[in-house]
Amino acid sequence: MSRQMFVNLAVADLDRSVEFFTRLGFTFDQRFTDANATCMKVAENSFVMLLVRDFFATFTTRRLADLSTTTEAILAVSLEDRAAVDDLAEKALAAGGRPSTDPQDHGFMYQRSFADPDGHLWELFWMDPAAVPGQPAGADRSAPEAVDA
């Protein structure tokens, strides 16, 4: 089995979160969905588990973050081009997300950020593959090379 990534996020209202992310074009695996949680597919091997706050709290002995005053993480999602970044960011804002930071244009990389209805920070970005140092144009950059520790 190939490696997969699951990020767990606490949400106040599961139905509201599902509606928000559905409007952004994400899909959900109904096999892992009930009144407490759902599994949102971000990419082929990347998923976000949206868990109702009380249920999420059963997985940790720590206090849950107050996202109105703290940042727990910034979830970055790469997209195929600048237009896709703008399109998804505009969908997020129209669906009830809030701008997080001003758009950033570094020439080789473009990004926009938003906070979802629960305050989780999302960064949408595009990076020019030809700008990656040491990589010939058109090289496959889908999997980073292993680094000896």
C-alpha positions as CSV (number, residue, x, y, z in Angstrom):
1,M,0.0,0.0,0.0
2,S,1.3,3.4,-0.9
3,R,1.8,6.1,1.8
4,Q,-1.3,8.2,2.5
5,M,-1.8,11.4,4.5
6,F,-4.7,12.0,6.8
7,V,-5.1,15.4,8.6
8,N,-7.7,15.6,11.4
9,L,-9.5,18.9,11.9
10,A,-12.0,19.7,14.6
11,V,-15.2,21.4,13.4
12,A,-18.1,22.9,15.2
13,D,-20.8,21.9,12.7
14,L,-20.1,18.9,10.5
15,D,-22.9,19.6,8.0
16,R,-21.8,23.2,7.6
17,S,-18.2,22.0,6.9
18,V,-19.3,19.4,4.4
19,E,-21.5,22.0,2.6
20,F,-18.6,24.5,2.5
21,F,-16.0,22.1,1.1
22,T,-18.5,20.6,-1.3
23,R,-19.0,24.1,-2.8
24,L,-15.2,24.1,-3.3
25,G,-15.4,20.9,-5.2
26,F,-14.1,18.4,-2.7
27,T,-15.7,15.0,-2.3
28,F,-16.3,12.8,0.7
29,D,-15.9,9.0,1.3
30,Q,-19.3,7.9,2.7
31,R,-17.7,4.7,4.1
32,F,-16.0,6.9,6.7
33,T,-18.9,9.3,7.4
34,D,-21.3,9.4,10.3
35,A,-22.7,12.0,12.7
36,N,-19.2,12.6,14.2
37,A,-16.9,12.6,11.2
38,T,-16.3,12.5,7.5
39,C,-13.4,11.8,5.2
40,M,-12.7,14.5,2.6
41,K,-10.6,13.6,-0.3
42,V,-8.0,16.3,-1.2
43,A,-5.9,14.4,-3.6
44,E,-5.3,10.7,-4.5
45,N,-3.5,9.9,-1.3
46,S,-4.3,13.0,0.8
47,F,-7.4,13.3,3.0
48,V,-8.8,15.5,5.7
49,M,-10.9,14.0,8.5
50,L,-13.5,16.5,9.6
51,L,-14.4,15.6,13.2
52,V,-17.0,17.2,15.4
53,R,-15.1,19.0,18.2
54,D,-16.4,16.8,21.1
55,F,-15.4,13.6,19.1
56,F,-12.1,15.1,18.1
57,A,-11.4,15.8,21.8
58,T,-11.5,12.0,22.5
59,F,-8.3,11.6,20.5
60,T,-6.1,13.9,22.7
61,T,-5.5,14.8,26.3
62,R,-4.7,18.4,25.2
63,R,-7.0,21.3,25.1
64,L,-8.3,22.1,21.6
65,A,-7.1,25.3,19.9
66,D,-9.3,28.4,19.9
67,L,-8.9,29.2,16.3
68,S,-10.2,32.8,16.8
69,T,-6.9,33.6,18.6
70,T,-4.4,30.9,17.6
71,T,-3.2,29.1,14.5
72,E,-2.9,25.3,14.7
73,A,-1.5,24.8,11.2
74,I,-1.7,26.1,7.6
75,L,-2.9,23.5,5.2
76,A,-1.3,24.1,1.8
77,V,-2.8,22.7,-1.4
78,S,-1.0,22.9,-4.7
79,L,-3.0,23.6,-7.9
80,E,-2.2,23.4,-11.6
81,D,-2.0,27.1,-12.4
82,R,-2.7,30.6,-11.1
83,A,-6.2,30.6,-12.5
84,A,-7.0,27.5,-10.5
85,V,-5.7,29.2,-7.4
86,D,-7.9,32.3,-8.0
87,D,-10.9,30.1,-8.9
88,L,-10.7,28.0,-5.7
89,A,-10.0,31.0,-3.5
90,E,-13.0,32.9,-4.9
91,K,-15.2,29.8,-4.3
92,A,-14.0,29.6,-0.7
93,L,-14.8,33.3,-0.1
94,A,-18.2,33.0,-1.8
95,A,-19.0,29.9,0.3
96,G,-18.4,31.7,3.6
97,G,-14.6,31.5,4.0
98,R,-12.7,34.6,5.1
99,P,-9.5,36.0,3.6
100,S,-6.4,35.1,5.7
101,T,-3.6,37.0,4.1
102,D,-3.2,39.1,1.0
103,P,-2.4,37.2,-2.3
104,Q,1.3,36.7,-2.7
105,D,3.0,36.8,-6.1
106,H,6.6,35.8,-6.2
107,G,6.8,35.3,-9.9
108,F,7.7,31.6,-9.7
109,M,5.0,31.0,-7.0
110,Y,1.5,32.4,-6.5
111,Q,-0.6,31.9,-3.5
112,R,-3.9,32.9,-1.8
113,S,-5.1,32.0,1.6
114,F,-8.5,31.7,3.4
115,A,-9.9,30.7,6.7
116,D,-12.7,28.1,6.5
117,P,-15.9,28.6,8.7
118,D,-14.1,27.0,11.7
119,G,-11.0,29.2,11.4
120,H,-8.6,26.6,9.9
121,L,-6.2,28.3,7.6
122,W,-5.8,27.0,4.0
123,E,-3.2,28.2,1.5
124,L,-3.7,27.6,-2.2
125,F,-0.7,27.8,-4.3
126,W,0.9,27.3,-7.7
127,M,4.6,27.0,-8.3
128,D,6.4,27.1,-11.6
129,P,8.1,23.7,-11.9
130,A,10.9,25.2,-13.9
131,A,11.8,27.4,-10.9
132,V,12.8,24.4,-8.7
133,P,16.6,24.6,-8.5
134,G,18.5,21.7,-10.0
135,Q,15.5,20.3,-11.9
136,P,15.4,20.4,-15.7
137,A,12.2,21.8,-17.2
138,G,9.6,19.0,-17.6
139,A,11.1,16.8,-14.9
140,D,8.8,14.8,-12.7
141,R,8.6,16.5,-9.3
142,S,5.6,14.5,-8.0
143,A,7.8,12.7,-5.4
144,P,10.7,14.3,-3.7
145,E,14.0,12.4,-3.7
146,A,15.1,10.7,-0.5
147,V,17.6,12.6,1.6
148,D,20.2,10.7,3.6
149,A,20.1,11.8,7.3
